């Protein structure tokens, strides 16, 4: 029996890697003979782990914009110190779990990862490793997928996606797995770098134990990997890439976010017809395929809504990007609103532009702006920003999923 059929296996995956929410169903009867780490060249091997190495070396950041000063009360400082101590203790347990996993002592690894989660319940890497160790300890025959994310270059987004994947894996395994076979998740760090992504994709595609890949994050990364997966008949499901060019690559390539026009057109209509902002400038990233697509769809929808594009010089990708000049240029040309469409790894430039704006222009954003970092770093500068999102818990008030998702890593 082979790993992959000539046509895509029956696959039903719904994965939203935004603000830690994701849902995932993987139904297949395919055979996988391995549960150990995949062989890979040394340089790439350090980027791949089922549980034998820690890849997420930093917690989600809480960095502030330049010039933003916050003060803490004594109680807040004490709470922060207690949290830091708990995370340090959790890290020691996690390191012990990784060492045990590398030795093949999965029982001890499970205990250590569980102890780590009791001290830091919001660590998705530990949650995934716990499930992997349990699968290795209890079942010789398991199923394995990979998730490829930008851990080193964008740890915030990487952990948001991992939390969704960890939640889905935990749900699957708590139900006894798929056809009584537990699910393992191999974590891959790809930096959102197309060159690294191609190497990673080639390795995953040649590994017969990998049934599917959740990824990649940025559209330029997904576009680099997709042809390789398609050629090797390995299913790829991107939870966040929304470039138009990703559609149509092949019948093994999927994405969970809707077509860009479904998100860009309503945003343009809202800005013009509801907010009354007919003259809109755009700050976009010319090196981000997804946000180039978003810009194109937004610009296409503006005239239909009764608005017009203000041609301004604002490319977030250029090395010497100057937010002050960009805002001044937009205002001088008559802009009444500003739309921000950054590459996910340069989202800090968009947030800083919003801070420099200081309320002069109402701010709109592409889906990329829907991140933890936007809220934590942007603070008051992004208050009132309007943006479309693929999914939000308020759209389905009767669902238990948001409550269940908040329990990932529960004791």
HELIX and SHEET records of a PDB file:
HELIX    1   1 UNK A   42  UNK A   45  1                                   4    
HELIX    2   2 UNK A   74  UNK A  103  1                                  30    
HELIX    3   3 UNK A  106  UNK A  119  1                                  14    
HELIX    4   4 UNK A  124  UNK A  138  1                                  15    
HELIX    5   5 UNK A  155  UNK A  174  1                                  20    
HELIX    6   6 UNK A  194  UNK A  206  1                                  13    
HELIX    7   7 UNK A  219  UNK A  232  1                                  14    
HELIX    8   8 UNK A  244  UNK A  246  5                                   3    
HELIX    9   9 UNK A  260  UNK A  269  1                                  10    
HELIX   10  10 UNK A  270  UNK A  274  3                                   5    
HELIX   11  11 UNK A  289  UNK A  305  1                                  17    
HELIX   12  12 UNK A  323  UNK A  332  1                                  10    
HELIX   13  13 UNK A  344  UNK A  346  5                                   3    
HELIX   14  14 UNK A  347  UNK A  357  1                                  11    
HELIX   15  15 UNK A  367  UNK A  369  5                                   3    
HELIX   16  16 UNK A  372  UNK A  378  1                                   7    
HELIX   17  17 UNK A  379  UNK A  382  5                                   4    
HELIX   18  18 UNK A  393  UNK A  396  5                                   4    
HELIX   19  19 UNK A  401  UNK A  405  1                                   5    
SHEET    1   A 6 UNK A  48  UNK A  49  0                                        
SHEET    2   A 6 UNK A 183  UNK A 189 -1                                        
SHEET    3   A 6 UNK A 143  UNK A 149  1                                        
SHEET    4   A 6 UNK A 212  UNK A 214  1                                        
SHEET    5   A 6 UNK A 235  UNK A 238  1                                        
SHEET    6   A 6 UNK A 253  UNK A 255  1                                        
SHEET    1   B 5 UNK A 308  UNK A 310  0                                        
SHEET    2   B 5 UNK A 279  UNK A 284  1                                        
SHEET    3   B 5 UNK A 337  UNK A 341  1                                        
SHEET    4   B 5 UNK A 362  UNK A 365  1                                        
SHEET    5   B 5 UNK A 386  UNK A 387  1                                        
END                                                                             
